[in-house]
């Protein structure tokens, strides 16, 4: 049998191999620790993403709620609606104090807007010229809670021949709508 001969540089001692294996094992342990650290960081990032998603969901809910309030404020609330109208006291479904402003619809579809009218008296006045006569209406409306009352009413018309003034001619209120601007 022939014996192989190796030069000194080719001979690797068992001790040298074990040292290299130990070094590789230490590298593997370091890589494992890095993987654990990376996994921990990923878990933290996932928690942050989950928290951000929760915040986004909450913000979207708030936006949706605000949009609903805006839409409701724009739509207004019907406080009174009567096709026959009323010239006297009107009882509303809610107090005018609950609204930033209200609209009152009178004869011929005229709309009159009043800011914060609760516990006040306001005037409605208008003039119409149809070419043959000039008609005018003026009334004072008092607001208190759920009640609207016409407290003073004057109307009349004038042509080139005559002028007539009425103090009791009807000019009914048909509709009252309340709007809330406090969103």
Buried (B, 14 or more C-beta within 10 A) or exposed (E): EEEEEEEEEEEEEEEEEEEEEEEEEEEEEEEEEEEEEEEEEEEEEEEEEEEEEEEEEEEEEEEEEEEEEEEEBEEBBEBBEEEEBBBEEBEBEBBBBBBEBBBBBBBEEBEBEBEEBBEEEBEBEBEEEEEEBBBBBBBBBBBBBBEBBBEEBBBBBBEEEEEEEEEEBEBBBBBBBBBBEEE
